[in-house]
Amino acid sequence: EGDLAAVRSVNTERAELPARIFLFRRAAGKWTMVQELLPAKGIAHSRAFGMSMAISQGRVVVGDVAARGADETGDLPCGCVLVFEEKDGKFENTLRLMPREPSAPAFPPGCGMS
């Protein structure tokens, strides 16, 4: 959105590693990486982290169909959407949105924000 971009990165040589999301900000026509987005403690993100992303009004919304929270039980991950908000110049994971119980399929690969 405007001067903020989120970029997803995966390690093509190590498929077991989760995806990573990097935030870039444009200033004076130049894009600079400002930080990596990391889920809140206790949320294990997966290789699907960031398959869907949206940026709006100072928030970055990141989908992960295979994420698990430390508080989740059962064999199937629910998946979730993580909301990151900017506070004091840094983006923090402030909210986790997830279904009440696992279902197949989990959150669809595409999501948006309005």
Secondary structure, DSSP 4 states (H G I P E B T S, - for coil): -TTEEEEEE--TT-TTSPPEEEEEEEETTEEEEEEEE-PPTTEE--TTTTSEEEEETTEEEEEETT-EETT--SSS---EEEEEEEETTEEEEEEEE--SS--SS-S-S-----
